[in-house]
Amino acid sequence: MTTLAQRIAATLRADVAGMHAYAIQPSDGLIKLDAMENPFILPPGLQAELGARLGRAAINRYPQASVQALAQELTAYVGMPDGCRLMLGNGSDELIDLLSVACDKPGATILAPVPGFVMYAMSAQLRGLQFVGVPLTADFELDEAAMLAAIDQHRPAITYIAYPNNPTANLWDDAVIDRLVAAVAAQQGLVVFDEAYQPFAAKSRLASLAQHDHVLVLRTLSKFGLAGVRLGYLCGRTELIDQIDKVRPPYNVSVLNAECARFALEHADEYTRQAALIKAERARLQAALAAVPGLRAYPSEANMVLVRVPDSARTFAGMKARGVLVKHVAALHPLLANCLRLTVGTPDENNAMIRALKESL
């Protein structure tokens, strides 16, 4: 009689069996500062208004009108350049996967600096594409020579440039990026600027869509304050987005997700206020970390701060024992040895995190 283990071995891909699933840490009872979430909830009045609005949503119908309205409103909100449009996804994760599907030609390669967002490599593997990771420098800057050599050798279909990067939280040199964009253009590839942390960054690459027909900008509303809604969007030249949009599943964005996102855009002033608080807390957190002996905090343009400590495993465990959950990223890449990623929380959460960190070093 066939065992389940034998059936799995006979039917599932061997590389999938050998993969690790995306890790989500249990957080019950802990101050949750591990996933770059906006720590602020809506005021009670807006909660009630949103609840009433969702109660009126036509959940008996497939989503259409709400999703179309959201696309139009989001286009206006971001200031889309002429000749460009966006497509919506169930979070930016789905859009990364759809890009892999659209570009899945024999021998195709996806390239990105590492350490970076793990979904670039995971999506490539699941779709049967080669992934090439180009290590950053020791200070987490782009290695221009290595990137140019990899682009020339592998001729990637997609080159991801996170702006700012996750988990290092920094923006890279724009002159270097411009040369990489030109190199990818010469190889007939696409460049995707992943701007997941745009609400907290000093710069954006959205305007470059008007100058480059091979550039795409990927964003999410997760860091905006809607991590639970799952809504991402991909921006680019209309002709290019029209082609990529063909691989998108119909009705991939629910009417509830769309109405939540539309509500957030209508109350963008509240989310702008929250982003300003987070940036102020980021500055306060960085100042406090700079005063801690034996710790190095790296520059941040996101809602997280990467820190290097003498013993990250011990510090992570100590902070967790003190009720504060952060992200232990040391195992993600050798460049991240003894590194922790700290999400910027509320003032009280950040005070607790600083205290737990000091006590756990």
C-alpha positions as CSV (number, residue, x, y, z in Angstrom):
1,M,0.0,0.0,0.0
2,T,1.3,3.4,-0.9
3,T,2.2,5.7,2.0
4,L,1.4,9.4,2.0
5,A,5.2,10.1,2.0
6,Q,5.6,7.9,-1.1
7,R,2.7,9.7,-2.8
8,I,4.2,13.1,-2.0
9,A,7.5,12.0,-3.4
10,A,5.9,10.7,-6.5
11,T,3.7,13.7,-7.3
12,L,5.3,16.9,-5.8
13,R,8.3,18.5,-7.3
14,A,11.5,17.6,-5.6
15,D,12.7,21.2,-5.3
16,V,9.4,22.2,-3.6
17,A,9.9,19.3,-1.0
18,G,13.3,20.7,-0.3
19,M,12.2,24.3,0.1
20,H,11.5,26.2,3.4
21,A,8.1,27.9,3.6
22,Y,8.0,31.7,4.2
23,A,8.5,31.9,8.0
24,I,5.9,33.8,10.1
25,Q,6.7,34.0,13.8
26,P,4.1,33.4,16.4
27,S,3.5,36.7,18.2
28,D,0.7,36.1,20.7
29,G,1.4,38.0,23.9
30,L,4.4,39.9,22.5
31,I,5.0,43.4,21.3
32,K,5.1,42.7,17.6
33,L,7.9,44.5,15.9
34,D,9.1,41.9,13.4
35,A,7.1,42.5,10.2
36,M,7.3,46.3,9.3
37,E,3.6,46.8,10.0
38,N,2.1,50.2,10.7
39,P,1.5,50.1,14.5
40,F,-1.4,52.5,14.4
41,I,-5.1,51.6,14.1
42,L,-7.9,53.8,12.8
43,P,-9.6,56.2,15.3
44,P,-13.0,54.7,16.5
45,G,-15.0,57.0,14.3
46,L,-13.3,55.9,11.1
47,Q,-13.5,52.3,12.3
48,A,-17.3,52.5,12.5
49,E,-17.5,54.3,9.2
50,L,-15.4,51.6,7.5
51,G,-17.4,48.8,9.1
52,A,-20.7,50.3,7.8
53,R,-19.2,50.7,4.4
54,L,-18.0,47.1,4.2
55,G,-21.4,45.9,5.4
56,R,-23.0,47.5,2.3
57,A,-20.5,45.9,-0.1
58,A,-21.9,43.5,-2.6
59,I,-20.2,40.4,-1.5
60,N,-22.7,38.2,-3.4
61,R,-21.2,39.5,-6.7
62,Y,-17.8,39.1,-8.2
63,P,-15.7,42.3,-7.7
64,Q,-15.7,44.6,-10.7
65,A,-17.0,48.1,-10.2
66,S,-15.2,48.6,-6.8
67,V,-11.9,47.3,-8.2
68,Q,-12.1,49.5,-11.3
69,A,-12.9,52.5,-9.2
70,L,-9.9,51.7,-6.9
71,A,-7.6,51.5,-9.9
72,Q,-8.7,55.0,-11.1
73,E,-8.5,56.5,-7.7
74,L,-5.1,55.0,-7.0
75,T,-3.8,56.2,-10.3
76,A,-4.8,59.8,-9.4
77,Y,-3.5,59.5,-5.9
78,V,0.0,58.5,-6.9
79,G,0.3,60.9,-9.8
80,M,0.8,58.4,-12.6
81,P,2.9,59.7,-15.5
82,D,1.1,60.1,-18.8
83,G,1.1,57.0,-21.0
84,C,1.3,54.7,-17.9
85,R,-1.2,52.7,-15.9
86,L,-1.3,50.3,-13.0
87,M,-2.5,46.8,-12.3
88,L,-3.7,45.5,-8.9
89,G,-2.5,42.5,-7.1
90,N,-3.3,40.6,-3.9
91,G,-0.4,42.2,-2.2
92,S,2.9,42.8,-4.0
93,D,3.8,39.1,-3.5
94,E,1.2,38.1,-6.1
95,L,2.5,40.7,-8.5
96,I,6.1,39.4,-8.1
97,D,4.8,36.0,-9.0
98,L,2.8,37.3,-12.0
99,L,5.9,38.9,-13.3
100,S,7.7,35.6,-13.1
101,V,4.8,33.9,-15.0
102,A,4.8,36.6,-17.7
103,C,8.6,36.4,-18.2
104,D,8.9,32.6,-17.9
105,K,10.6,31.9,-21.2
106,P,13.1,29.0,-21.6
107,G,16.4,30.0,-19.9
108,A,15.0,33.2,-18.4
109,T,16.8,34.7,-15.4
110,I,15.8,37.0,-12.5
111,L,18.5,39.0,-10.9
112,A,18.5,41.0,-7.7
113,P,21.0,42.3,-5.1
114,V,21.3,40.2,-2.0
115,P,20.4,40.3,0.8
116,G,17.0,41.4,-0.4
117,F,13.4,40.5,-0.3
118,V,13.1,36.7,-0.3
119,M,10.1,36.5,-2.6
120,Y,12.2,37.4,-5.6
121,A,14.2,34.2,-5.4
122,M,11.2,32.1,-4.1
123,S,9.0,33.2,-7.0
124,A,11.7,32.5,-9.5
125,Q,12.3,29.0,-8.2
126,L,8.6,28.1,-8.1
127,R,8.1,29.3,-11.7
128,G,11.2,27.4,-12.9
129,L,13.4,30.5,-13.6
130,Q,17.0,30.9,-12.6
131,F,17.7,33.4,-9.8
132,V,21.0,35.2,-9.7
133,G,21.7,37.1,-6.4
134,V,24.5,39.6,-6.5
135,P,26.0,40.4,-3.0
136,L,25.9,43.9,-1.7
137,T,29.1,45.5,-0.3
138,A,30.0,45.1,3.3
139,D,28.1,48.4,4.0
140,F,25.0,47.2,2.1
141,E,25.7,49.3,-1.0
142,L,25.3,48.1,-4.5
143,D,28.4,46.5,-6.0
144,E,28.2,48.3,-9.3
145,A,30.9,46.3,-11.0
146,A,29.4,42.9,-9.9
147,M,25.9,44.0,-10.9
148,L,27.0,45.1,-14.4
149,A,29.0,41.9,-14.9
150,A,26.0,39.8,-13.9
151,I,23.6,41.8,-16.2
152,D,26.1,41.3,-19.1
153,Q,26.5,37.6,-18.4
154,H,23.0,36.5,-17.5
155,R,20.9,39.0,-19.5
156,P,18.1,38.9,-16.9
157,A,14.5,39.2,-17.9
158,I,13.8,41.0,-14.7
159,T,16.2,42.9,-12.4
160,Y,14.7,43.9,-9.1
161,I,16.0,47.0,-7.3
162,A,14.3,47.5,-3.9
163,Y,14.1,51.2,-3.2
164,P,14.7,51.2,-0.2
165,N,15.9,47.7,0.4
166,N,14.6,45.0,2.7
167,P,16.1,44.1,5.2
168,T,18.8,46.7,5.1
169,A,16.4,49.7,4.9
170,N,18.7,51.9,2.8
171,L,18.4,53.7,-0.5
172,W,21.2,53.1,-3.0
173,D,23.2,55.6,-5.0
174,D,21.0,57.0,-7.8
175,A,23.9,57.4,-10.2
176,V,24.8,53.8,-9.9
177,I,21.1,52.8,-10.3
178,D,20.9,54.9,-13.5
179,R,23.8,53.0,-15.0
180,L,22.2,49.7,-14.1
181,V,19.0,50.7,-15.7
182,A,20.8,51.6,-18.9
183,A,22.7,48.3,-18.8
184,V,19.4,46.3,-18.5
185,A,17.9,48.3,-21.3
186,A,20.8,47.3,-23.6
187,Q,20.1,43.7,-22.8
188,Q,16.3,44.0,-23.5
189,G,15.3,43.3,-19.9
190,L,13.0,44.9,-17.4
191,V,13.9,46.8,-14.2
192,V,11.4,46.6,-11.3
193,F,11.8,49.2,-8.6
194,D,10.2,47.7,-5.5
195,E,8.9,50.7,-3.5
196,A,7.2,48.8,-0.7
197,Y,8.5,51.4,1.9
198,Q,7.7,54.5,-0.2
199,P,5.6,56.2,2.6
200,F,8.8,56.5,4.7
201,A,11.4,57.1,1.9
202,A,12.8,60.5,0.8
203,K,12.7,59.6,-2.9
204,S,10.7,57.6,-5.4
205,R,11.4,56.3,-8.9
206,L,7.8,56.6,-10.2
207,A,8.7,59.6,-12.4
208,S,11.3,57.5,-14.3
209,L,8.4,55.6,-15.9
210,A,8.1,58.6,-18.3
211,Q,11.7,58.2,-19.4
212,H,12.1,54.4,-19.6
213,D,9.7,52.0,-21.2
214,H,11.5,49.0,-19.6
215,V,11.0,50.3,-16.0
216,L,8.2,49.2,-13.7
217,V,7.5,50.4,-10.1
218,L,6.0,48.0,-7.6
219,R,4.2,49.2,-4.5
220,T,2.0,47.9,-1.7
221,L,-0.5,49.4,0.6
222,S,0.8,47.2,3.4
223,K,3.2,49.7,4.8
224,F,0.7,52.5,4.2
225,G,-1.3,50.9,6.9
226,L,-3.3,48.1,5.2
227,A,-1.1,45.0,5.8
228,G,-4.3,43.0,6.6
229,V,-6.0,44.1,3.4
230,R,-3.4,42.6,0.9
231,L,-3.3,45.2,-1.9
232,G,-0.4,45.8,-4.2
233,Y,0.0,47.6,-7.5
234,L,2.4,47.6,-10.4
235,C,3.0,50.7,-12.5
236,G,4.5,51.0,-15.9
237,R,3.9,52.0,-19.6
238,T,0.4,51.1,-20.6
239,E,1.5,48.7,-23.4
240,L,3.7,46.8,-21.0
241,I,1.2,46.6,-18.2
242,D,-1.5,45.4,-20.7
243,Q,0.7,42.4,-21.6
244,I,1.5,41.5,-18.0
245,D,-2.1,41.9,-17.0
246,K,-3.0,39.0,-19.2
247,V,-1.6,36.5,-16.6
248,R,-3.5,38.0,-13.7
249,P,-6.3,35.8,-12.4
250,P,-9.7,37.3,-12.8
251,Y,-11.2,38.8,-9.6
252,N,-7.8,38.5,-7.8
253,V,-8.7,41.5,-5.6
254,S,-11.9,41.1,-3.5
255,V,-14.6,43.7,-3.1
256,L,-13.8,44.0,0.6
257,N,-10.1,44.6,-0.1
258,A,-11.0,47.2,-2.8
259,E,-13.4,49.1,-0.5
260,C,-10.9,49.1,2.3
261,A,-8.3,50.6,0.0
262,R,-10.7,53.2,-1.4
263,F,-11.7,54.2,2.1
264,A,-8.0,54.6,3.0
265,L,-7.4,56.8,0.0
266,E,-10.4,58.9,1.0
267,H,-8.8,59.4,4.4
268,A,-5.2,59.6,3.2
269,D,-4.6,62.5,5.6
270,E,-4.9,60.1,8.5
271,Y,-2.4,57.7,7.0
272,T,-0.1,60.6,6.2
273,R,-0.2,61.7,9.8
274,Q,0.6,58.1,10.9
275,A,3.6,58.0,8.5
276,A,4.9,61.2,9.9
277,L,4.7,59.8,13.4
278,I,6.6,56.7,12.3
279,K,9.3,58.7,10.7
280,A,9.7,60.8,13.8
281,E,9.9,57.7,15.9
282,R,12.4,56.2,13.5
283,A,14.7,59.2,14.1
284,R,14.3,58.9,17.9
285,L,15.0,55.2,17.7
286,Q,18.1,55.7,15.7
287,A,19.4,58.3,18.1
288,A,18.8,55.9,21.0
289,L,20.5,53.1,19.2
290,A,23.5,55.2,18.4
291,A,24.1,55.7,22.1
292,V,24.2,51.9,22.8
293,P,27.8,50.6,23.2
294,G,28.7,47.6,21.0
295,L,25.7,48.0,18.7
296,R,25.7,49.4,15.1
297,A,22.5,50.8,13.6
298,Y,22.4,51.3,9.9
299,P,20.8,54.2,8.1
300,S,17.1,53.7,7.3
301,E,14.6,55.1,4.8
302,A,11.9,52.6,5.8
303,N,9.9,51.8,8.9
304,M,12.6,49.5,10.2
305,V,16.2,49.7,11.4
306,L,18.8,47.1,10.8
307,V,21.2,46.6,13.8
308,R,24.3,44.5,14.3
309,V,25.0,43.2,17.8
310,P,27.8,41.0,19.2
311,D,25.5,38.0,19.5
312,S,22.3,38.2,17.7
313,A,20.9,34.8,18.7
314,R,21.3,35.7,22.4
315,T,19.9,39.2,22.0
316,F,16.9,38.0,20.0
317,A,16.1,35.4,22.6
318,G,16.6,37.9,25.4
319,M,14.3,40.4,23.8
320,K,11.6,37.8,23.2
321,A,11.8,36.7,26.8
322,R,11.2,40.3,27.7
323,G,8.1,40.4,25.6
324,V,9.4,42.1,22.4
325,L,9.4,40.2,19.1
326,V,11.8,41.5,16.4
327,K,13.2,39.7,13.3
328,H,16.4,37.7,13.5
329,V,17.8,38.0,10.0
330,A,21.4,36.7,10.6
331,A,20.7,33.4,8.8
332,L,19.3,35.1,5.6
333,H,22.8,35.9,4.2
334,P,26.4,36.0,5.4
335,L,26.5,39.8,5.1
336,L,23.8,39.9,7.8
337,A,25.8,38.0,10.5
338,N,24.6,39.0,14.0
339,C,22.0,41.3,12.6
340,L,18.4,42.0,13.9
341,R,15.7,44.0,12.0
342,L,13.7,46.3,14.3
343,T,10.3,47.5,13.1
344,V,9.5,51.1,14.2
345,G,6.5,51.0,16.5
346,T,4.5,53.4,18.6
347,P,6.4,55.5,21.2
348,D,5.6,53.1,24.0
349,E,6.5,50.0,21.9
350,N,9.8,51.6,20.9
351,N,10.6,52.4,24.5
352,A,10.0,48.8,25.4
353,M,12.1,47.6,22.5
354,I,15.1,49.8,23.4
355,R,14.9,48.7,27.0
356,A,14.7,45.0,26.1
357,L,17.5,45.4,23.6
358,K,19.8,47.0,26.1
359,E,19.0,44.4,28.7
360,S,19.6,41.5,26.2
361,L,23.0,42.5,24.8
